[in-house]
Structures are given as C-alpha cells and as structure tokens.
Amino acid sequence: MTRARARTVMSAALLLAAMPAAGEAAAQKATVEVEHHGDAFTVSFDAVVKAPLPRVYAVLTDFPALPALNPAIIAVSVYPPPGGVGVRVRSVLKSCIWFFCRKVVQVEDVVEPNAHSIDARIVPGRGDFKSGWSDWRLSAQGAETRLHYEARRVPDFWIPPLIGPWAVEHTLRAQLEATLPILQRLASQPRARASSSLTSE
C-alpha cells in the first residue's frame, strides 16, 4: 500500500469524524463519495433527516456542542474571527483504524450565509491541515430535511502504510453508523442553541 493511499484512508476517517451526519432513519438513504487527487481529497455526502430544517440547522451550528454530536470530536473552542464575520472553530479530533490512532487539530473560519447554509474554510498554519473547505446545504422536504455536504482537505501529516484500500469503505460506513443516530435524535426534539462564550486567542 502506498503512503498516499494510507493518507487517504486515515484522512477520510478524520474528516468524517469532524462531519456531523444524518439520522438513524435516514441511514438507508445516505450516500457518501470520496475522491483523492494528489495530496487532496474530497468528500460528498447526501442524506435525509426526519426532522424540520430549523432544528437540524440548530444542531449543526451549535459548535460548542459538537462533541455531543460526534464522540470522535473530543474538544471544541470557539473564537471571534479576525475578519469580524462568523466564528473561528478549533476542533480536536481522534480517529482510529485498527491499532493506529491519531489526534488531529482542525481550525476553521465558519460563516452562516443564511438559514440553510454553513460554509467553513480551513485556517492554514493553525492546525493539521494545509488547506480545505466544507459546505453544508440544507433544504426542507415537508417535515424532513435533505442534507448535502461537500468538503476538500489537504492533510499536513504523514500516515504510515498500515492497511489496504478496502478499509476506506469500511471506515466510512463505521463513522456514519456512529454518528447517524445522534443528529436524528437531537434534531427530532426541540432544543435551545447553546450560548457560546467566545474564547480569546
């Protein structure tokens, strides 16, 4: 297995660790695609959540509560952005494939252009990714919410060649199975968005 292939496997797992996903009932409707070009990889994700759009959006944008949404996120800090728009979110992720585990820091500037979009951009030099972006698009389908997620990441770390490419599909499915029920449960009940006290950098 090449070093680039191993990096792709772990990077995809880490990206999905950071990615809130859809609900338990939507598991059969979820689709995930991963592509790798040079040092960069892209992920696209589609699913339907059986909960109203405002509740789903509230869960996805409750940044201080992300560890409750996904256990792979072990710490989150929220800062005011240098540009004065949105927030800067620093997440510490932990992902394991077999016996190889790694903690990765991801720092993003996040904006909410409207009530159904979330845009994030990696801050170079502040975490373990050279560059990247991620975009959420939500649309209402009656009482349900359709999610479309796209992301690109260029990791700034080396992954030793431990496993074969067959692990990609297995890892993605495992990450989704771990996170799918949580968003469904949280978004299916009324909840107040956590008041995030911004941390000074």
URUR-V617034 format. One record per residue. N is the residue number from 1. RES is the residue in one letter. PSI is psi in whole degrees, 0 to 359 (NA if undefined). Layout:
BEGIN
n=N res=RES psi=PSI
n=N res=RES psi=PSI
END
This chain:
BEGIN
n=1 res=M psi=132
n=2 res=T psi=161
n=3 res=R psi=321
n=4 res=A psi=320
n=5 res=R psi=319
n=6 res=A psi=320
n=7 res=R psi=322
n=8 res=T psi=316
n=9 res=V psi=307
n=10 res=M psi=322
n=11 res=S psi=320
n=12 res=A psi=319
n=13 res=A psi=318
n=14 res=L psi=322
n=15 res=L psi=316
n=16 res=L psi=331
n=17 res=A psi=326
n=18 res=A psi=349
n=19 res=M psi=116
n=20 res=P psi=141
n=21 res=A psi=190
n=22 res=A psi=184
n=23 res=G psi=171
n=24 res=E psi=313
n=25 res=A psi=341
n=26 res=A psi=359
n=27 res=A psi=321
n=28 res=Q psi=343
n=29 res=K psi=353
n=30 res=A psi=141
n=31 res=T psi=141
n=32 res=V psi=134
n=33 res=E psi=138
n=34 res=V psi=132
n=35 res=E psi=151
n=36 res=H psi=126
n=37 res=H psi=108
n=38 res=G psi=232
n=39 res=D psi=353
n=40 res=A psi=149
n=41 res=F psi=153
n=42 res=T psi=149
n=43 res=V psi=136
n=44 res=S psi=145
n=45 res=F psi=133
n=46 res=D psi=140
n=47 res=A psi=167
n=48 res=V psi=130
n=49 res=V psi=134
n=50 res=K psi=69
n=51 res=A psi=153
n=52 res=P psi=149
n=53 res=L psi=314
n=54 res=P psi=324
n=55 res=R psi=319
n=56 res=V psi=316
n=57 res=Y psi=321
n=58 res=A psi=322
n=59 res=V psi=315
n=60 res=L psi=333
n=61 res=T psi=8
n=62 res=D psi=75
n=63 res=F psi=319
n=64 res=P psi=338
n=65 res=A psi=9
n=66 res=L psi=325
n=67 res=P psi=331
n=68 res=A psi=332
n=69 res=L psi=325
n=70 res=N psi=113
n=71 res=P psi=340
n=72 res=A psi=342
n=73 res=I psi=111
n=74 res=I psi=348
n=75 res=A psi=144
n=76 res=V psi=135
n=77 res=S psi=140
n=78 res=V psi=128
n=79 res=Y psi=156
n=80 res=P psi=140
n=81 res=P psi=150
n=82 res=P psi=327
n=83 res=G psi=354
n=84 res=G psi=5
n=85 res=V psi=132
n=86 res=G psi=211
n=87 res=V psi=159
n=88 res=R psi=126
n=89 res=V psi=122
n=90 res=R psi=118
n=91 res=S psi=141
n=92 res=V psi=121
n=93 res=L psi=149
n=94 res=K psi=127
n=95 res=S psi=145
n=96 res=C psi=137
n=97 res=I psi=114
n=98 res=W psi=235
n=99 res=F psi=4
n=100 res=F psi=116
n=101 res=C psi=151
n=102 res=R psi=141
n=103 res=K psi=135
n=104 res=V psi=137
n=105 res=V psi=131
n=106 res=Q psi=124
n=107 res=V psi=123
n=108 res=E psi=146
n=109 res=D psi=123
n=110 res=V psi=133
n=111 res=V psi=154
n=112 res=E psi=90
n=113 res=P psi=328
n=114 res=N psi=188
n=115 res=A psi=10
n=116 res=H psi=19
n=117 res=S psi=142
n=118 res=I psi=122
n=119 res=D psi=132
n=120 res=A psi=142
n=121 res=R psi=131
n=122 res=I psi=138
n=123 res=V psi=108
n=124 res=P psi=143
n=125 res=G psi=359
n=126 res=R psi=357
n=127 res=G psi=206
n=128 res=D psi=20
n=129 res=F psi=134
n=130 res=K psi=319
n=131 res=S psi=171
n=132 res=G psi=170
n=133 res=W psi=162
n=134 res=S psi=143
n=135 res=D psi=131
n=136 res=W psi=138
n=137 res=R psi=123
n=138 res=L psi=142
n=139 res=S psi=141
n=140 res=A psi=137
n=141 res=Q psi=81
n=142 res=G psi=236
n=143 res=A psi=2
n=144 res=E psi=171
n=145 res=T psi=127
n=146 res=R psi=134
n=147 res=L psi=138
n=148 res=H psi=125
n=149 res=Y psi=134
n=150 res=E psi=142
n=151 res=A psi=153
n=152 res=R psi=137
n=153 res=R psi=142
n=154 res=V psi=104
n=155 res=P psi=152
n=156 res=D psi=39
n=157 res=F psi=156
n=158 res=W psi=139
n=159 res=I psi=122
n=160 res=P psi=145
n=161 res=P psi=92
n=162 res=L psi=330
n=163 res=I psi=165
n=164 res=G psi=171
n=165 res=P psi=339
n=166 res=W psi=337
n=167 res=A psi=343
n=168 res=V psi=305
n=169 res=E psi=318
n=170 res=H psi=317
n=171 res=T psi=316
n=172 res=L psi=317
n=173 res=R psi=319
n=174 res=A psi=318
n=175 res=Q psi=317
n=176 res=L psi=317
n=177 res=E psi=330
n=178 res=A psi=329
n=179 res=T psi=337
n=180 res=L psi=313
n=181 res=P psi=336
n=182 res=I psi=312
n=183 res=L psi=320
n=184 res=Q psi=313
n=185 res=R psi=314
n=186 res=L psi=321
n=187 res=A psi=346
n=188 res=S psi=0
n=189 res=Q psi=146
n=190 res=P psi=140
n=191 res=R psi=146
n=192 res=A psi=137
n=193 res=R psi=134
n=194 res=A psi=138
n=195 res=S psi=111
n=196 res=S psi=120
n=197 res=S psi=123
n=198 res=L psi=141
n=199 res=T psi=142
n=200 res=S psi=131
n=201 res=E psi=NA
END
